[in-house]
Amino acid sequence: MASVVTTNDVADGQVFKDLLDQVEEPIHQVSGDGAYDNFECYEQALERDAIPVIPPRIDAVINQESETNPEIAARNNTVKEVQENGSKTWKQNNSYHRRSLAETAMFRIKTLFGDRLKSRQFESQAVESFVRCVVLNRMTALGMPDSCPI
């Protein structure tokens, strides 16, 4: 799990690269919500050889500017597919629902540590958040249960 602690005036897309930089292993797919629907996020995902699976905003249009840019082409393909097949089908075809694993990880953190930070200072809150992520990552590395159908 990667994390970045910001103030309220920082948009999710602005720290996307910081999140990607925390992952050392190869990344196959990056799933994010509509807050990451911008060319910079597509570009940063493609630089890591990851498939960006980011739903376009409701008012998204195809960019006619330059189809030669890979990030513009990738986003245009997403917009076209959503327009042609609908959002639900796009999500199913692109395994977008794997994003719920991130929500599950957040549930695990809140279950283990509580849903509020104890620190009052911003710097201390950032450290507290990072420690929680490190602990959760360590617990995950020690072993996750293997599930198999019976």
Buried (B, 14 or more C-beta within 10 A) or exposed (E): BEBBBEEEEEEBBBBBBEBBEEEEEEEEBBBBEBBBBBBEBBBBBBEBEBBBBBBBEEEBEBBEEEEEBEBBBBBBEBBEBBBEEEBEEBBEEBEBEEBEEEEEBEEBBEEEBEEEBEEEEEEEBBBBBBEBBEEBEEEEEEEEEEEEEE
